[in-house]
């Protein structure tokens, strides 16, 4: 079971674990979902081509959040960002 998580400041990095719980598109590219509070909208964020991070940008205020991929990270797939 996944959970929503808040993770504060601008340009923070959050380690996300690789594994079976990752959502994958038909092409096999993993993604996470981010809720931006100020925009009141979800954003589906795909992993970077090099496989090291996810970068989400709020469509309203432009706040950016980077989620690093690595060992010892979190298995959450849904995140809430306070803009």
Chimera marker file (.cmm) of the C-alpha trace (Angstrom):
<marker_set name="trace">
<marker id="1" x="0.000" y="0.000" z="0.000" r="1" g="1" b="0" radius="0.5"/>
<marker id="2" x="1.326" y="3.437" z="-0.860" r="1" g="1" b="0" radius="0.5"/>
<marker id="3" x="0.815" y="6.621" z="1.099" r="1" g="1" b="0" radius="0.5"/>
<marker id="4" x="0.787" y="10.333" z="0.404" r="1" g="1" b="0" radius="0.5"/>
<marker id="5" x="3.762" y="12.154" z="1.845" r="1" g="1" b="0" radius="0.5"/>
<marker id="6" x="4.525" y="15.815" z="2.333" r="1" g="1" b="0" radius="0.5"/>
<marker id="7" x="8.044" y="16.920" z="1.627" r="1" g="1" b="0" radius="0.5"/>
<marker id="8" x="8.850" y="20.595" z="2.078" r="1" g="1" b="0" radius="0.5"/>
<marker id="9" x="11.457" y="22.942" z="0.701" r="1" g="1" b="0" radius="0.5"/>
<marker id="10" x="12.117" y="24.029" z="-2.834" r="1" g="1" b="0" radius="0.5"/>
<marker id="11" x="14.733" y="21.956" z="-4.705" r="1" g="1" b="0" radius="0.5"/>
<marker id="12" x="14.867" y="19.241" z="-2.030" r="1" g="1" b="0" radius="0.5"/>
<marker id="13" x="15.947" y="15.783" z="-3.023" r="1" g="1" b="0" radius="0.5"/>
<marker id="14" x="14.142" y="12.672" z="-1.828" r="1" g="1" b="0" radius="0.5"/>
<marker id="15" x="15.599" y="9.229" z="-2.409" r="1" g="1" b="0" radius="0.5"/>
<marker id="16" x="13.116" y="6.826" z="-3.945" r="1" g="1" b="0" radius="0.5"/>
<marker id="17" x="13.863" y="3.113" z="-3.988" r="1" g="1" b="0" radius="0.5"/>
<marker id="18" x="13.801" y="1.079" z="-7.161" r="1" g="1" b="0" radius="0.5"/>
<marker id="19" x="11.674" y="-2.023" z="-7.113" r="1" g="1" b="0" radius="0.5"/>
<marker id="20" x="8.549" y="-3.955" z="-7.840" r="1" g="1" b="0" radius="0.5"/>
<marker id="21" x="6.226" y="-1.335" z="-6.325" r="1" g="1" b="0" radius="0.5"/>
<marker id="22" x="7.058" y="1.234" z="-9.009" r="1" g="1" b="0" radius="0.5"/>
<marker id="23" x="4.321" y="2.241" z="-11.387" r="1" g="1" b="0" radius="0.5"/>
<marker id="24" x="5.342" y="1.541" z="-14.960" r="1" g="1" b="0" radius="0.5"/>
<marker id="25" x="3.828" y="2.705" z="-18.245" r="1" g="1" b="0" radius="0.5"/>
<marker id="26" x="3.362" y="0.457" z="-21.259" r="1" g="1" b="0" radius="0.5"/>
<marker id="27" x="6.836" y="1.512" z="-22.392" r="1" g="1" b="0" radius="0.5"/>
<marker id="28" x="8.348" y="0.386" z="-19.085" r="1" g="1" b="0" radius="0.5"/>
<marker id="29" x="9.282" y="3.884" z="-17.857" r="1" g="1" b="0" radius="0.5"/>
<marker id="30" x="8.622" y="4.265" z="-14.092" r="1" g="1" b="0" radius="0.5"/>
<marker id="31" x="6.697" y="7.241" z="-12.720" r="1" g="1" b="0" radius="0.5"/>
<marker id="32" x="5.448" y="8.808" z="-9.495" r="1" g="1" b="0" radius="0.5"/>
<marker id="33" x="2.459" y="11.058" z="-8.842" r="1" g="1" b="0" radius="0.5"/>
<marker id="34" x="2.795" y="14.452" z="-7.134" r="1" g="1" b="0" radius="0.5"/>
<marker id="35" x="-0.038" y="16.628" z="-5.731" r="1" g="1" b="0" radius="0.5"/>
<marker id="36" x="0.750" y="20.363" z="-5.845" r="1" g="1" b="0" radius="0.5"/>
<marker id="37" x="-1.380" y="22.067" z="-3.198" r="1" g="1" b="0" radius="0.5"/>
<marker id="38" x="-1.302" y="25.620" z="-4.628" r="1" g="1" b="0" radius="0.5"/>
<marker id="39" x="-2.397" y="24.431" z="-8.071" r="1" g="1" b="0" radius="0.5"/>
<marker id="40" x="-4.837" y="21.851" z="-6.714" r="1" g="1" b="0" radius="0.5"/>
<marker id="41" x="-3.540" y="19.399" z="-9.289" r="1" g="1" b="0" radius="0.5"/>
<marker id="42" x="-1.751" y="16.094" z="-9.641" r="1" g="1" b="0" radius="0.5"/>
<marker id="43" x="1.201" y="15.664" z="-11.964" r="1" g="1" b="0" radius="0.5"/>
<marker id="44" x="2.462" y="12.360" z="-13.307" r="1" g="1" b="0" radius="0.5"/>
<marker id="45" x="6.268" y="12.553" z="-13.232" r="1" g="1" b="0" radius="0.5"/>
<marker id="46" x="8.415" y="10.166" z="-15.251" r="1" g="1" b="0" radius="0.5"/>
<marker id="47" x="11.903" y="9.085" z="-14.230" r="1" g="1" b="0" radius="0.5"/>
<marker id="48" x="14.745" y="10.847" z="-16.017" r="1" g="1" b="0" radius="0.5"/>
<marker id="49" x="16.313" y="9.114" z="-18.999" r="1" g="1" b="0" radius="0.5"/>
<marker id="50" x="19.497" y="8.383" z="-17.024" r="1" g="1" b="0" radius="0.5"/>
<marker id="51" x="17.379" y="6.757" z="-14.264" r="1" g="1" b="0" radius="0.5"/>
<marker id="52" x="18.708" y="8.887" z="-11.387" r="1" g="1" b="0" radius="0.5"/>
<marker id="53" x="15.781" y="11.172" z="-10.520" r="1" g="1" b="0" radius="0.5"/>
<marker id="54" x="12.229" y="12.422" z="-10.949" r="1" g="1" b="0" radius="0.5"/>
<marker id="55" x="11.739" y="16.205" z="-11.333" r="1" g="1" b="0" radius="0.5"/>
<marker id="56" x="8.283" y="17.706" z="-10.734" r="1" g="1" b="0" radius="0.5"/>
<marker id="57" x="7.363" y="21.359" z="-11.375" r="1" g="1" b="0" radius="0.5"/>
<marker id="58" x="4.181" y="23.022" z="-10.101" r="1" g="1" b="0" radius="0.5"/>
<marker id="59" x="2.087" y="24.233" z="-13.036" r="1" g="1" b="0" radius="0.5"/>
<marker id="60" x="0.956" y="27.321" z="-11.094" r="1" g="1" b="0" radius="0.5"/>
<marker id="61" x="3.882" y="28.693" z="-9.049" r="1" g="1" b="0" radius="0.5"/>
<marker id="62" x="6.840" y="26.933" z="-10.677" r="1" g="1" b="0" radius="0.5"/>
<marker id="63" x="8.093" y="25.299" z="-7.452" r="1" g="1" b="0" radius="0.5"/>
<marker id="64" x="10.361" y="22.412" z="-8.380" r="1" g="1" b="0" radius="0.5"/>
<marker id="65" x="10.930" y="19.205" z="-6.436" r="1" g="1" b="0" radius="0.5"/>
<marker id="66" x="13.603" y="16.660" z="-7.275" r="1" g="1" b="0" radius="0.5"/>
<marker id="67" x="13.266" y="13.049" z="-6.157" r="1" g="1" b="0" radius="0.5"/>
<marker id="68" x="16.516" y="11.085" z="-6.341" r="1" g="1" b="0" radius="0.5"/>
<marker id="69" x="16.519" y="7.334" z="-6.951" r="1" g="1" b="0" radius="0.5"/>
<marker id="70" x="18.768" y="5.244" z="-4.761" r="1" g="1" b="0" radius="0.5"/>
<marker id="71" x="19.233" y="2.579" z="-2.124" r="1" g="1" b="0" radius="0.5"/>
<marker id="72" x="17.749" y="3.274" z="1.289" r="1" g="1" b="0" radius="0.5"/>
<marker id="73" x="15.045" y="5.486" z="-0.206" r="1" g="1" b="0" radius="0.5"/>
<marker id="74" x="11.281" y="5.419" z="0.260" r="1" g="1" b="0" radius="0.5"/>
<marker id="75" x="8.845" y="3.172" z="-1.545" r="1" g="1" b="0" radius="0.5"/>
<marker id="76" x="6.073" y="5.820" z="-1.665" r="1" g="1" b="0" radius="0.5"/>
<marker id="77" x="4.715" y="6.604" z="-5.137" r="1" g="1" b="0" radius="0.5"/>
<marker id="78" x="2.393" y="9.498" z="-4.214" r="1" g="1" b="0" radius="0.5"/>
<marker id="79" x="3.671" y="12.773" z="-2.779" r="1" g="1" b="0" radius="0.5"/>
<marker id="80" x="2.063" y="16.037" z="-1.642" r="1" g="1" b="0" radius="0.5"/>
<marker id="81" x="3.999" y="19.292" z="-2.133" r="1" g="1" b="0" radius="0.5"/>
<marker id="82" x="3.113" y="22.482" z="-0.239" r="1" g="1" b="0" radius="0.5"/>
<marker id="83" x="3.671" y="25.372" z="-2.612" r="1" g="1" b="0" radius="0.5"/>
<link id1="1" id2="2" r="1" g="1" b="0" radius="0.2"/>
<link id1="2" id2="3" r="1" g="1" b="0" radius="0.2"/>
<link id1="3" id2="4" r="1" g="1" b="0" radius="0.2"/>
<link id1="4" id2="5" r="1" g="1" b="0" radius="0.2"/>
<link id1="5" id2="6" r="1" g="1" b="0" radius="0.2"/>
<link id1="6" id2="7" r="1" g="1" b="0" radius="0.2"/>
<link id1="7" id2="8" r="1" g="1" b="0" radius="0.2"/>
<link id1="8" id2="9" r="1" g="1" b="0" radius="0.2"/>
<link id1="9" id2="10" r="1" g="1" b="0" radius="0.2"/>
<link id1="10" id2="11" r="1" g="1" b="0" radius="0.2"/>
<link id1="11" id2="12" r="1" g="1" b="0" radius="0.2"/>
<link id1="12" id2="13" r="1" g="1" b="0" radius="0.2"/>
<link id1="13" id2="14" r="1" g="1" b="0" radius="0.2"/>
<link id1="14" id2="15" r="1" g="1" b="0" radius="0.2"/>
<link id1="15" id2="16" r="1" g="1" b="0" radius="0.2"/>
<link id1="16" id2="17" r="1" g="1" b="0" radius="0.2"/>
<link id1="17" id2="18" r="1" g="1" b="0" radius="0.2"/>
<link id1="18" id2="19" r="1" g="1" b="0" radius="0.2"/>
<link id1="19" id2="20" r="1" g="1" b="0" radius="0.2"/>
<link id1="20" id2="21" r="1" g="1" b="0" radius="0.2"/>
<link id1="21" id2="22" r="1" g="1" b="0" radius="0.2"/>
<link id1="22" id2="23" r="1" g="1" b="0" radius="0.2"/>
<link id1="23" id2="24" r="1" g="1" b="0" radius="0.2"/>
<link id1="24" id2="25" r="1" g="1" b="0" radius="0.2"/>
<link id1="25" id2="26" r="1" g="1" b="0" radius="0.2"/>
<link id1="26" id2="27" r="1" g="1" b="0" radius="0.2"/>
<link id1="27" id2="28" r="1" g="1" b="0" radius="0.2"/>
<link id1="28" id2="29" r="1" g="1" b="0" radius="0.2"/>
<link id1="29" id2="30" r="1" g="1" b="0" radius="0.2"/>
<link id1="30" id2="31" r="1" g="1" b="0" radius="0.2"/>
<link id1="31" id2="32" r="1" g="1" b="0" radius="0.2"/>
<link id1="32" id2="33" r="1" g="1" b="0" radius="0.2"/>
<link id1="33" id2="34" r="1" g="1" b="0" radius="0.2"/>
<link id1="34" id2="35" r="1" g="1" b="0" radius="0.2"/>
<link id1="35" id2="36" r="1" g="1" b="0" radius="0.2"/>
<link id1="36" id2="37" r="1" g="1" b="0" radius="0.2"/>
<link id1="37" id2="38" r="1" g="1" b="0" radius="0.2"/>
<link id1="38" id2="39" r="1" g="1" b="0" radius="0.2"/>
<link id1="39" id2="40" r="1" g="1" b="0" radius="0.2"/>
<link id1="40" id2="41" r="1" g="1" b="0" radius="0.2"/>
<link id1="41" id2="42" r="1" g="1" b="0" radius="0.2"/>
<link id1="42" id2="43" r="1" g="1" b="0" radius="0.2"/>
<link id1="43" id2="44" r="1" g="1" b="0" radius="0.2"/>
<link id1="44" id2="45" r="1" g="1" b="0" radius="0.2"/>
<link id1="45" id2="46" r="1" g="1" b="0" radius="0.2"/>
<link id1="46" id2="47" r="1" g="1" b="0" radius="0.2"/>
<link id1="47" id2="48" r="1" g="1" b="0" radius="0.2"/>
<link id1="48" id2="49" r="1" g="1" b="0" radius="0.2"/>
<link id1="49" id2="50" r="1" g="1" b="0" radius="0.2"/>
<link id1="50" id2="51" r="1" g="1" b="0" radius="0.2"/>
<link id1="51" id2="52" r="1" g="1" b="0" radius="0.2"/>
<link id1="52" id2="53" r="1" g="1" b="0" radius="0.2"/>
<link id1="53" id2="54" r="1" g="1" b="0" radius="0.2"/>
<link id1="54" id2="55" r="1" g="1" b="0" radius="0.2"/>
<link id1="55" id2="56" r="1" g="1" b="0" radius="0.2"/>
<link id1="56" id2="57" r="1" g="1" b="0" radius="0.2"/>
<link id1="57" id2="58" r="1" g="1" b="0" radius="0.2"/>
<link id1="58" id2="59" r="1" g="1" b="0" radius="0.2"/>
<link id1="59" id2="60" r="1" g="1" b="0" radius="0.2"/>
<link id1="60" id2="61" r="1" g="1" b="0" radius="0.2"/>
<link id1="61" id2="62" r="1" g="1" b="0" radius="0.2"/>
<link id1="62" id2="63" r="1" g="1" b="0" radius="0.2"/>
<link id1="63" id2="64" r="1" g="1" b="0" radius="0.2"/>
<link id1="64" id2="65" r="1" g="1" b="0" radius="0.2"/>
<link id1="65" id2="66" r="1" g="1" b="0" radius="0.2"/>
<link id1="66" id2="67" r="1" g="1" b="0" radius="0.2"/>
<link id1="67" id2="68" r="1" g="1" b="0" radius="0.2"/>
<link id1="68" id2="69" r="1" g="1" b="0" radius="0.2"/>
<link id1="69" id2="70" r="1" g="1" b="0" radius="0.2"/>
<link id1="70" id2="71" r="1" g="1" b="0" radius="0.2"/>
<link id1="71" id2="72" r="1" g="1" b="0" radius="0.2"/>
<link id1="72" id2="73" r="1" g="1" b="0" radius="0.2"/>
<link id1="73" id2="74" r="1" g="1" b="0" radius="0.2"/>
<link id1="74" id2="75" r="1" g="1" b="0" radius="0.2"/>
<link id1="75" id2="76" r="1" g="1" b="0" radius="0.2"/>
<link id1="76" id2="77" r="1" g="1" b="0" radius="0.2"/>
<link id1="77" id2="78" r="1" g="1" b="0" radius="0.2"/>
<link id1="78" id2="79" r="1" g="1" b="0" radius="0.2"/>
<link id1="79" id2="80" r="1" g="1" b="0" radius="0.2"/>
<link id1="80" id2="81" r="1" g="1" b="0" radius="0.2"/>
<link id1="81" id2="82" r="1" g="1" b="0" radius="0.2"/>
<link id1="82" id2="83" r="1" g="1" b="0" radius="0.2"/>
</marker_set>
